[in-house]
Amino acid sequence: MIKLPAFFLALLFLMATSLLLADEGYQEARLLTESGHILPLQELLQVIQAEQSGRVLEVEFEHKDGLYLYEIEILDKQGAVWEFKVDAASGEILKRELED
């Protein structure tokens, strides 16, 4: 039997937990989209791409202060990363900033 160091086991646990949380966010977003409470992600991405072209690096869905939000990171042609916060219900871009 192979013994794994405690650090490695803790790292595996954290990775598995983050994947489960990501899946829960996806499931919640899917249900809210189907019920009409939020806009489809593809529609929101088109709005953002009209403002900032580039490759989508990361999308996070969250419920904060009564709002459903998407945090979306875009890599532009110059290699800069832009972060957008978008109201998932209205499609309004709440924040656009250049990442450090």
Backbone as CSV, one residue per row, in Angstrom:
resi,resn,N_x,N_y,N_z,CA_x,CA_y,CA_z,C_x,C_y,C_z
1,MET,0.839,-1.182,0.000,0.000,0.000,0.000,0.881,1.240,0.000
2,ILE,0.532,2.205,-0.839,1.306,3.436,-0.950,0.790,4.435,0.074
3,LYS,1.710,5.041,0.825,1.330,6.072,1.799,1.536,7.434,1.155
4,LEU,0.516,8.246,1.191,0.589,9.579,0.619,0.810,10.596,1.731
5,PRO,1.650,11.577,1.473,1.865,12.620,2.475,0.564,13.382,2.757
6,ALA,0.434,13.863,3.961,-0.781,14.576,4.369,-1.044,15.794,3.484
7,PHE,0.017,16.487,3.080,-0.143,17.659,2.218,-0.805,17.270,0.903
8,PHE,-0.353,16.174,0.309,-0.903,15.719,-0.966,-2.376,15.351,-0.811
9,LEU,-2.719,14.694,0.266,-4.121,14.334,0.514,-4.985,15.584,0.704
10,ALA,-4.447,16.567,1.428,-5.182,17.813,1.633,-5.400,18.533,0.301
11,LEU,-4.374,18.524,-0.539,-4.472,19.153,-1.856,-5.539,18.458,-2.707
12,LEU,-5.565,17.151,-2.695,-6.583,16.403,-3.436,-7.986,16.730,-2.933
13,PHE,-8.129,16.833,-1.612,-9.418,17.172,-1.020,-9.879,18.559,-1.471
14,LEU,-8.970,19.536,-1.450,-9.325,20.896,-1.867,-9.715,20.940,-3.336
15,MET,-9.004,20.205,-4.177,-9.325,20.175,-5.601,-10.709,19.557,-5.818
16,ALA,-10.993,18.472,-5.140,-12.291,17.809,-5.283,-13.409,18.713,-4.791
17,THR,-13.183,19.413,-3.681,-14.189,20.312,-3.129,-14.465,21.458,-4.089
18,SER,-13.418,22.042,-4.676,-13.631,23.152,-5.600,-14.370,22.696,-6.850
19,LEU,-14.108,21.474,-7.313,-14.844,20.952,-8.471,-16.312,20.759,-8.136
20,LEU,-16.614,20.284,-6.947,-18.001,20.116,-6.539,-18.711,21.453,-6.446
21,LEU,-18.045,22.467,-5.896,-18.638,23.792,-5.792,-18.866,24.385,-7.170
22,ALA,-17.923,24.195,-8.079,-18.090,24.692,-9.442,-19.296,24.035,-10.089
23,ASP,-19.472,22.736,-9.859,-20.609,22.026,-10.426,-21.912,22.546,-9.831
24,GLU,-21.928,22.847,-8.532,-23.131,23.394,-7.903,-23.484,24.740,-8.515
25,GLY,-22.487,25.596,-8.768,-22.727,26.890,-9.402,-23.298,26.722,-10.794
26,TYR,-22.773,25.760,-11.519,-23.276,25.482,-12.864,-24.732,25.031,-12.804
27,GLN,-25.036,24.123,-11.891,-26.401,23.610,-11.767,-27.376,24.731,-11.399
28,GLU,-26.969,25.575,-10.462,-27.828,26.685,-10.042,-28.065,27.642,-11.213
29,ALA,-26.996,27.976,-11.936,-27.110,28.881,-13.078,-28.013,28.279,-14.158
30,ARG,-27.882,26.993,-14.400,-28.706,26.326,-15.411,-30.184,26.405,-15.035
31,LEU,-30.495,26.114,-13.775,-31.889,26.157,-13.317,-32.461,27.580,-13.375
32,LEU,-31.653,28.563,-12.986,-32.111,29.956,-13.021,-32.302,30.437,-14.452
33,THR,-31.463,29.980,-15.367,-31.612,30.339,-16.774,-32.885,29.721,-17.340
34,GLU,-33.094,28.440,-17.055,-34.285,27.754,-17.557,-35.575,28.367,-17.025
35,SER,-35.537,28.890,-15.798,-36.740,29.490,-15.203,-36.907,30.960,-15.600
36,GLY,-35.930,31.511,-16.325,-36.028,32.893,-16.785,-35.569,33.929,-15.778
37,HIS,-34.982,33.507,-14.663,-34.518,34.457,-13.651,-33.217,35.148,-14.051
38,ILE,-32.394,34.482,-14.845,-31.154,35.096,-15.337,-31.053,34.854,-16.841
39,LEU,-30.213,35.649,-17.479,-29.992,35.512,-18.919,-29.023,34.368,-19.201
40,PRO,-29.105,33.788,-20.378,-28.156,32.730,-20.732,-26.723,33.275,-20.784
41,LEU,-25.796,32.487,-20.310,-24.393,32.892,-20.290,-23.922,33.277,-21.686
42,GLN,-24.302,32.532,-22.700,-23.867,32.823,-24.069,-24.270,34.238,-24.487
43,GLU,-25.459,34.659,-24.089,-25.932,36.013,-24.399,-25.071,37.064,-23.698
44,LEU,-24.727,36.798,-22.440,-23.891,37.736,-21.682,-22.479,37.801,-22.256
45,LEU,-21.961,36.665,-22.696,-20.629,36.648,-23.296,-20.597,37.467,-24.583
46,GLN,-21.668,37.466,-25.345,-21.724,38.277,-26.560,-21.666,39.764,-26.229
47,VAL,-22.336,40.165,-25.148,-22.311,41.562,-24.708,-20.885,41.950,-24.322
48,ILE,-20.226,41.092,-23.566,-18.856,41.389,-23.127,-17.900,41.397,-24.315
49,GLN,-18.029,40.433,-25.219,-17.146,40.367,-26.384,-17.300,41.601,-27.271
50,ALA,-18.471,42.230,-27.258,-18.668,43.470,-28.006,-17.852,44.601,-27.391
51,GLU,-17.640,44.555,-26.083,-16.840,45.566,-25.379,-15.362,45.237,-25.376
52,GLN,-15.041,43.953,-25.240,-13.649,43.523,-25.104,-13.470,42.186,-25.804
53,SER,-12.870,42.222,-26.978,-12.643,40.955,-27.670,-11.503,40.207,-26.992
54,GLY,-11.509,38.906,-27.145,-10.463,38.083,-26.564,-10.987,36.704,-26.219
55,ARG,-10.141,35.954,-25.545,-10.462,34.574,-25.183,-10.956,34.531,-23.734
56,VAL,-12.041,33.833,-23.507,-12.583,33.670,-22.150,-11.677,32.710,-21.390
57,LEU,-11.155,33.178,-20.262,-10.279,32.355,-19.430,-11.026,31.659,-18.311
58,GLU,-11.973,32.384,-17.716,-12.642,31.850,-16.526,-14.012,32.488,-16.373
59,VAL,-14.958,31.699,-15.906,-16.304,32.188,-15.603,-16.691,31.652,-14.234
60,GLU,-17.142,32.554,-13.362,-17.626,32.160,-12.047,-19.037,32.712,-11.874
61,PHE,-19.882,31.933,-11.244,-21.254,32.344,-10.963,-21.413,32.442,-9.456
62,GLU,-22.031,33.539,-9.009,-22.233,33.691,-7.563,-23.516,34.467,-7.278
63,HIS,-23.992,34.300,-6.065,-25.144,35.036,-5.556,-24.628,35.898,-4.419
64,LYS,-24.667,37.214,-4.615,-24.076,38.121,-3.627,-24.950,39.362,-3.485
65,ASP,-25.265,39.713,-2.253,-26.062,40.907,-1.955,-27.370,40.946,-2.751
66,GLY,-28.000,39.782,-2.888,-29.277,39.714,-3.586,-29.189,39.685,-5.103
67,LEU,-27.979,39.710,-5.638,-27.794,39.686,-7.088,-27.137,38.386,-7.520
68,TYR,-27.520,37.934,-8.708,-26.813,36.825,-9.339,-25.782,37.449,-10.270
69,LEU,-24.533,37.079,-10.078,-23.436,37.696,-10.821,-22.602,36.659,-11.543
70,TYR,-22.081,37.077,-12.688,-21.029,36.324,-13.353,-19.762,37.151,-13.266
71,GLU,-18.671,36.513,-12.880,-17.344,37.113,-12.988,-16.678,36.417,-14.169
72,ILE,-16.277,37.206,-15.144,-15.737,36.652,-16.378,-14.388,37.291,-16.650
73,GLU,-13.385,36.451,-16.896,-12.051,36.939,-17.241,-11.801,36.706,-18.722
74,ILE,-11.296,37.772,-19.384,-11.012,37.751,-20.816,-9.538,38.077,-21.030
75,LEU,-8.875,37.289,-21.864,-7.489,37.549,-22.262,-7.529,38.254,-23.608
76,ASP,-7.012,39.507,-23.663,-7.048,40.234,-24.930,-5.836,39.901,-25.805
77,LYS,-5.793,40.469,-27.003,-4.734,40.157,-27.974,-3.352,40.595,-27.510
78,GLN,-3.289,41.565,-26.611,-2.010,42.046,-26.089,-1.534,41.245,-24.879
79,GLY,-2.331,40.285,-24.443,-1.954,39.455,-23.307,-2.445,39.978,-21.967
80,ALA,-3.256,41.031,-21.981,-3.805,41.577,-20.743,-5.075,40.810,-20.371
81,VAL,-5.307,40.677,-19.069,-6.495,39.983,-18.573,-7.455,41.020,-18.000
82,TRP,-8.688,40.982,-18.505,-9.748,41.875,-18.059,-10.765,41.085,-17.254
83,GLU,-11.207,41.660,-16.142,-12.255,41.020,-15.344,-13.529,41.840,-15.450
84,PHE,-14.614,41.146,-15.734,-15.932,41.760,-15.813,-16.824,41.163,-14.736
85,LYS,-17.625,42.020,-14.093,-18.710,41.553,-13.225,-19.989,41.965,-13.920
86,VAL,-20.850,40.960,-14.136,-22.070,41.188,-14.900,-23.272,40.735,-14.084
87,ASP,-24.289,41.588,-14.037,-25.555,41.213,-13.417,-26.187,40.169,-14.326
88,ALA,-26.330,38.949,-13.825,-26.815,37.844,-14.644,-28.285,38.006,-15.022
89,ALA,-29.036,38.788,-14.262,-30.459,38.969,-14.554,-30.693,40.041,-15.618
90,SER,-29.963,41.140,-15.538,-30.194,42.260,-16.456,-29.191,42.314,-17.605
91,GLY,-28.026,41.704,-17.423,-26.963,41.782,-18.427,-26.105,43.024,-18.284
92,GLU,-26.381,43.843,-17.276,-25.613,45.069,-17.067,-24.198,44.735,-16.598
93,ILE,-23.209,45.371,-17.228,-21.819,45.223,-16.799,-21.618,46.152,-15.604
94,LEU,-21.353,45.570,-14.447,-21.211,46.335,-13.211,-19.794,46.797,-12.980
95,LYS,-18.833,46.031,-13.509,-17.432,46.368,-13.280,-16.612,45.823,-14.444
96,ARG,-15.638,46.595,-14.855,-14.674,46.174,-15.872,-13.325,46.697,-15.416
97,GLU,-12.383,45.790,-15.174,-11.083,46.254,-14.730,-9.967,45.376,-15.273
98,LEU,-8.825,45.990,-15.442,-7.631,45.294,-15.890,-6.996,44.612,-14.689
99,GLU,-6.760,43.304,-14.811,-6.134,42.547,-13.726,-4.653,42.886,-13.654
100,ASP,-4.101,42.781,-12.461,-2.668,43.031,-12.266,-1.843,41.883,-12.781
